[in-house]
Amino acid sequence: MAGSLSTLPLPVPLPRQPLDPGGADAPGIPDDGGRHWYENELGWATVPGTPVRLVVGRRFDVLDLPLEAGRAALRHLGPGSPVAVRADRMRLLVAAGSAEELPGLLEWLEWGALDLDLVALGAGALMEAPPPPGAERDGARGVTERARGSQGAAVWLRPPEPGCEVEASLPTLSALGCRAGTPDLVRLVDTAAAHCHRVRLRRACARQPAFSQGLRPGERQPLAFS
């Protein structure tokens, strides 16, 4: 009919999707795997790529050893010494330059002739960066979810503290010129080597079949009486 208004419904725009408070669009929460936290809060260098990897040899070196052996070595660390865990390996952060001293130190401690599962990472090496502590609490949900979804992803057992001089808490070869209470690298390496050796012997005994000791399968070793 002429002069009447159209009765067709007008198109209504769809509602906008709300921003994810824990996603990359959230203000002040960069979804970068913790790169911003390491570079700006700690001053630790990283390299491009995913996952985030830390440059070793500038601010710290790393002792990589079996988790079981690492637990015994924790008592020789200061309360502020960072420790990371990845799968069945523990990574102890030590003073920069310690990796170069490790072979000579093991020789001096009379561990050099043994095949120890103790690895030192120094200049030129990289370490996978664990998610920053409290990442999920602070809203960086993507960082924590990626870590949980990756089997054997690195995590902090003792995280570094922003605003603190991490170097002062790292085990060093000599206490000369260092503050009182600085962890001793010599005792740390000696304990780590001893427990690495014990872990290696225990694993070797567990793999050794009974018949290699002159016994038939299912036969027990006879008891010896005096």
C-alpha positions as CSV (number, residue, x, y, z in Angstrom):
1,M,0.0,0.0,0.0
2,A,1.3,3.4,-1.0
3,G,2.6,5.5,1.9
4,S,2.9,2.6,4.4
5,L,6.1,1.5,6.2
6,S,7.9,-1.7,5.3
7,T,7.2,-4.6,7.7
8,L,10.4,-6.5,6.8
9,P,12.7,-7.0,9.8
10,L,15.8,-4.8,9.9
11,P,19.2,-6.7,10.0
12,V,20.7,-6.7,13.5
13,P,24.5,-6.8,13.8
14,L,25.9,-9.8,15.7
15,P,27.3,-9.1,19.2
16,R,31.1,-8.7,19.4
17,Q,33.1,-11.5,20.9
18,P,34.6,-10.5,24.3
19,L,38.3,-10.4,24.6
20,D,40.0,-13.3,26.3
21,P,41.4,-12.0,29.5
22,G,44.2,-14.5,29.4
23,G,44.9,-14.4,25.7
24,A,47.4,-12.4,23.6
25,D,45.0,-9.4,23.3
26,A,44.9,-8.8,27.0
27,P,46.7,-5.6,28.0
28,G,50.0,-6.1,29.8
29,I,50.0,-9.9,29.3
30,P,52.2,-10.8,26.4
31,D,51.6,-14.3,25.2
32,D,55.2,-14.9,24.4
33,G,56.1,-18.0,26.4
34,G,57.6,-15.8,29.2
35,R,60.2,-14.1,26.9
36,H,59.2,-10.7,28.2
37,W,59.6,-11.8,31.8
38,Y,63.0,-13.2,31.3
39,E,64.4,-10.3,29.3
40,N,62.8,-7.5,31.2
41,E,62.4,-8.8,34.8
42,L,65.7,-10.8,35.0
43,G,67.8,-9.3,32.2
44,W,68.5,-12.8,30.8
45,A,69.0,-13.1,27.0
46,T,66.8,-15.3,24.9
47,V,67.0,-16.4,21.2
48,P,64.1,-16.2,18.7
49,G,61.9,-19.1,18.2
50,T,59.5,-21.4,20.1
51,P,59.9,-22.7,22.8
52,V,61.7,-19.8,24.5
53,R,65.3,-20.7,25.1
54,L,67.8,-18.9,27.4
55,V,71.3,-18.1,26.4
56,V,73.8,-19.9,28.7
57,G,77.3,-18.7,29.6
58,R,76.5,-15.0,30.1
59,R,74.8,-14.7,33.5
60,F,75.0,-18.4,34.5
61,D,76.1,-21.9,33.5
62,V,74.1,-25.1,34.0
63,L,74.8,-28.5,35.5
64,D,72.6,-31.1,34.0
65,L,72.3,-34.4,35.9
66,P,69.7,-37.1,36.7
67,L,66.9,-36.0,38.8
68,E,67.6,-38.5,41.5
69,A,71.2,-37.3,41.9
70,G,70.2,-33.7,41.7
71,R,68.0,-34.0,44.8
72,A,71.0,-35.0,46.9
73,A,72.9,-31.9,45.6
74,L,70.2,-29.4,46.6
75,R,71.6,-29.1,50.1
76,H,74.7,-27.4,48.8
77,L,72.7,-24.7,47.1
78,G,71.7,-21.3,48.6
79,P,68.1,-20.5,49.1
80,G,68.1,-18.2,46.1
81,S,69.9,-20.6,43.7
82,P,67.5,-21.4,40.7
83,V,66.8,-25.0,39.9
84,A,64.9,-26.3,36.9
85,V,63.5,-29.8,36.1
86,R,62.8,-31.3,32.7
87,A,61.5,-34.9,32.5
88,D,64.0,-37.0,34.5
89,R,66.7,-34.4,34.5
90,M,67.6,-31.6,36.9
91,R,69.3,-28.4,35.9
92,L,71.3,-26.5,38.5
93,L,72.3,-23.0,37.7
94,V,75.9,-22.2,38.7
95,A,78.2,-19.3,38.2
96,A,79.2,-18.4,34.6
97,G,82.5,-20.0,33.7
98,S,81.8,-23.1,35.8
99,A,81.4,-25.3,32.7
100,E,85.0,-24.7,31.7
101,E,86.2,-25.6,35.2
102,L,84.2,-28.8,35.5
103,P,86.6,-31.3,33.7
104,G,89.6,-30.1,35.8
105,L,87.5,-30.1,39.0
106,L,86.3,-33.7,38.4
107,E,89.9,-34.8,37.9
108,W,91.0,-33.0,41.1
109,L,88.1,-34.7,43.0
110,E,89.2,-38.1,41.4
111,W,85.9,-38.5,39.5
112,G,87.5,-37.8,36.1
113,A,88.1,-41.5,35.2
114,L,84.5,-42.4,35.5
115,D,81.7,-42.1,33.0
116,L,79.3,-39.8,34.9
117,D,76.0,-38.7,33.6
118,L,76.9,-35.1,34.6
119,V,76.9,-32.5,31.8
120,A,77.9,-28.9,32.0
121,L,76.4,-26.3,29.7
122,G,78.4,-23.1,29.2
123,A,79.1,-20.4,26.6
124,G,77.3,-21.1,23.3
125,A,74.7,-23.4,24.8
126,L,70.9,-22.9,25.2
127,M,68.5,-23.9,27.9
128,E,64.7,-24.3,27.4
129,A,63.1,-21.6,29.5
130,P,60.5,-22.9,32.0
131,P,57.2,-20.9,32.2
132,P,57.6,-18.0,34.7
133,P,56.5,-18.7,38.2
134,G,52.8,-17.8,38.8
135,A,52.1,-17.6,35.1
136,E,48.6,-19.0,35.5
137,R,47.8,-16.8,38.5
138,D,49.0,-13.6,36.6
139,G,46.8,-14.4,33.6
140,A,49.4,-15.8,31.2
141,R,47.2,-18.9,30.7
142,G,48.6,-19.7,27.3
143,V,52.1,-20.1,28.8
144,T,51.1,-22.6,31.4
145,E,48.8,-24.6,29.1
146,R,51.6,-25.0,26.6
147,A,53.9,-26.3,29.3
148,R,51.3,-28.8,30.5
149,G,50.6,-30.0,27.0
150,S,54.2,-30.6,26.3
151,Q,55.4,-33.9,27.7
152,G,58.6,-33.4,29.6
153,A,58.4,-29.6,29.5
154,A,60.8,-27.7,31.7
155,V,59.5,-26.3,35.0
156,W,61.1,-24.3,37.8
157,L,61.7,-26.2,41.1
158,R,63.3,-23.1,42.6
159,P,62.5,-20.1,40.3
160,P,64.7,-17.0,40.1
161,E,63.5,-13.9,41.8
162,P,63.1,-10.7,39.8
163,G,64.9,-7.7,41.2
164,C,67.5,-9.9,42.9
165,E,71.1,-10.4,41.9
166,V,70.9,-14.0,40.9
167,E,74.6,-14.3,40.4
168,A,75.3,-13.8,44.1
169,S,73.4,-16.9,44.9
170,L,75.0,-19.2,42.3
171,P,77.6,-21.8,43.3
172,T,81.1,-20.6,42.4
173,L,84.5,-22.3,42.3
174,S,86.1,-20.0,44.9
175,A,84.6,-18.2,47.8
176,L,87.4,-15.6,47.7
177,G,86.0,-12.2,47.1
178,C,82.4,-13.5,47.4
179,R,79.9,-12.7,50.1
180,A,79.6,-15.0,53.1
181,G,77.3,-17.9,52.4
182,T,78.0,-18.1,48.7
183,P,77.4,-21.8,47.7
184,D,80.6,-23.8,47.1
185,L,80.9,-25.3,43.6
186,V,83.5,-27.8,44.7
187,R,81.1,-29.4,47.3
188,L,78.2,-29.3,44.9
189,V,80.1,-31.1,42.1
190,D,81.6,-33.7,44.5
191,T,78.1,-34.5,45.8
192,A,76.6,-34.5,42.4
193,A,79.3,-36.8,41.0
194,A,79.0,-39.2,43.9
195,H,75.2,-39.6,43.4
196,C,75.5,-39.7,39.6
197,H,77.8,-42.7,40.1
198,R,75.4,-44.4,42.5
199,V,72.5,-43.9,40.1
200,R,74.6,-45.3,37.2
201,L,75.6,-48.4,39.3
202,R,72.0,-49.0,40.4
203,R,70.7,-48.8,36.9
204,A,73.4,-51.1,35.6
205,C,72.6,-53.7,38.3
206,A,68.9,-53.5,37.4
207,R,69.6,-54.2,33.8
208,Q,72.0,-57.1,34.4
209,P,70.1,-60.4,33.9
210,A,70.5,-63.3,36.3
211,F,72.1,-65.7,33.8
212,S,75.0,-63.2,33.3
213,Q,76.0,-64.1,36.8
214,G,76.2,-67.9,36.0
215,L,72.6,-68.6,37.0
216,R,69.8,-70.1,34.9
217,P,66.6,-68.1,34.5
218,G,64.5,-68.5,37.6
219,E,67.4,-69.9,39.7
220,R,68.4,-68.1,42.8
221,Q,71.9,-67.4,44.1
222,P,72.7,-70.0,46.8
223,L,73.4,-68.7,50.3
224,A,76.9,-69.0,51.7
225,F,77.3,-70.0,55.3
226,S,80.5,-70.0,57.2
